[in-house]
Structures are given as C-alpha cells and as structure tokens.
Amino acid sequence: MDKLEKAEQDLRSQDPQIRLSAAKELGAMGDKAAAAAQELARGLEDIWIQKTAFWALSNMPNSMCYCIAELGGLLKSGDDFARESAAQLIGECGSDAKPYLETLRELAKSDPLESVREKSKESFFKIDPDAIL
C-alpha cells in the first residue's frame, strides 16, 4: 500500500488523531492526493478534522472536480463550518459546479451566517461571472 492509499484509508479510522494526521499528510501532497478529495470533503463535517480537511482541500485546487458532489451536498449541511467551507471551495470547480448555482444563490441571500453568505456570493460569481444573483 502506498502513502496515498494509507492516508486515504486512515481518514476512515475511528481514532480522530489518525484521521487528523491523514488529513495533514494528504494536504501536504496537494493535487497529487486528488484521489482522496472526496473523502476529505466528507471530513468537513468531522469536528475532529474539519479545519485540517479544509486546509488540505485548499491545497488541491486542481482536484476540486473530484469532490463537487460532496461539496454540493455540504452546502445544505447543518454544520456551519462545513457549509461555509463548501461554499468557498466549490467556487474552485468553475463551470463544473453550475448545477449548484441555485443553492449558492439561496445561501448568498438568506443564510443566517454572514460569512456563508459572502463565500456563497464569491463562489457564485467564480462559477458564472455573467449570472445574476
């Protein structure tokens, strides 16, 4: 098993310290860890690793296309950090994230958190600069 496979497997560990270490390792790999982007996106709702998962995904800008569905689903999360992170990261998916424009529009207009509204608005226009909010 190579380093990437091991880290990806460790993201599913019951031990939060192992999950945290795995997220750090994957983030350090950057886009080379694209295969783990989906699993990292799911980590945005894991209270133990969510900030590190966000950092790791931020280090993989060319890998966002691998986790669009996960990020799109997290836009409706009850976890404020997960929702804000997803709103910010999904903008890196570019036009591939067009199916989530309506959800971003709703968040930009009515999310209770200002930070989520702002991140949603930024991503909305990154995905489609000509769209009307």
C-alpha positions in Angstrom: 0.0 0.0 0.0 1.5 3.4 -1.0 1.5 6.6 1.1 -1.6 8.0 -0.6 -3.7 4.8 -0.1 -2.6 4.6 3.5 -3.6 8.2 4.2 -6.9 7.8 2.5 -7.6 4.6 4.5 -6.6 6.4 7.7 -9.2 9.1 7.0 -11.8 6.4 7.9 -10.2 5.5 11.2 -12.2 5.5 14.4 -9.2 7.4 16.0 -9.5 11.1 15.5 -5.8 11.6 15.8 -5.2 9.2 13.0 -7.8 10.9 10.8 -6.1 14.3 11.6 -2.7 13.0 10.7 -4.0 11.6 7.5 -5.7 14.9 6.5 -2.4 16.7 7.2 -0.5 14.2 5.1 -2.9 14.5 2.2 -2.9 18.3 2.3 0.9 18.2 2.1 0.6 16.1 -1.1 -1.5 18.8 -2.8 -3.0 17.8 -6.1 -1.1 14.5 -6.1 -3.7 13.4 -3.5 -6.7 14.1 -5.8 -8.0 10.5 -5.3 -8.7 11.4 -1.6 -10.5 14.7 -2.3 -14.0 13.1 -1.9 -13.0 11.6 1.5 -11.5 14.9 2.6 -14.7 16.7 1.6 -16.7 14.4 3.8 -14.2 15.3 6.6 -15.6 18.9 6.5 -18.4 17.6 8.8 -16.0 15.7 11.1 -15.5 18.0 14.1 -12.1 16.5 14.8 -10.5 17.2 11.4 -12.7 19.7 9.6 -10.3 22.6 9.7 -7.4 20.4 8.5 -9.7 18.9 5.8 -10.5 22.4 4.6 -6.8 23.3 4.6 -5.9 20.0 2.7 -8.6 20.7 0.1 -7.4 24.2 -0.3 -4.0 22.8 -1.2 -5.6 20.8 -4.0 -7.2 23.5 -6.3 -6.9 21.3 -9.4 -8.6 18.4 -7.6 -11.9 20.1 -6.7 -13.6 18.4 -9.7 -13.2 15.1 -7.8 -15.4 16.2 -4.9 -18.1 18.5 -6.5 -21.0 16.3 -5.4 -19.7 16.1 -1.8 -19.2 19.9 -1.7 -22.6 20.5 -3.3 -24.3 18.3 -0.6 -22.5 20.1 2.2 -23.9 23.4 1.0 -27.1 22.3 2.8 -25.3 21.0 5.9 -26.5 21.9 9.4 -22.8 22.3 10.4 -21.9 26.0 9.9 -18.2 25.3 9.2 -18.9 22.6 6.7 -21.5 24.8 4.9 -19.1 27.8 4.8 -16.1 25.7 3.7 -18.2 24.0 0.9 -19.4 27.4 -0.2 -15.9 28.7 -0.5 -14.3 25.6 -2.1 -17.0 24.8 -4.7 -16.1 28.1 -6.5 -12.8 26.4 -7.4 -14.7 23.9 -9.5 -15.5 26.6 -12.1 -18.3 25.9 -14.6 -18.4 22.2 -13.5 -20.3 23.5 -10.4 -23.1 25.2 -12.4 -25.7 22.7 -11.0 -25.1 24.3 -7.6 -25.7 27.9 -8.6 -29.2 28.0 -7.3 -28.2 26.6 -3.9 -25.4 29.2 -3.8 -27.8 31.9 -4.7 -30.1 30.9 -1.9 -27.2 30.8 0.6 -25.9 34.2 -0.6 -29.3 35.7 0.1 -30.6 34.0 3.2 -28.0 32.0 5.1 -28.1 33.1 8.8 -24.3 33.5 8.8 -22.7 36.5 7.0 -19.6 34.5 6.3 -21.6 31.8 4.5 -23.5 34.5 2.5 -20.2 36.1 1.5 -18.4 32.9 0.5 -21.5 31.8 -1.4 -21.6 35.0 -3.3 -17.9 34.8 -4.2 -18.2 31.3 -5.5 -21.4 32.1 -7.3 -19.6 34.6 -9.5 -16.5 32.4 -9.9 -18.7 29.7 -11.3 -20.6 32.0 -13.6 -19.4 35.6 -13.8 -22.3 36.6 -16.0 -25.0 35.2 -13.8 -27.4 37.4 -11.9 -27.6 37.0 -8.2 
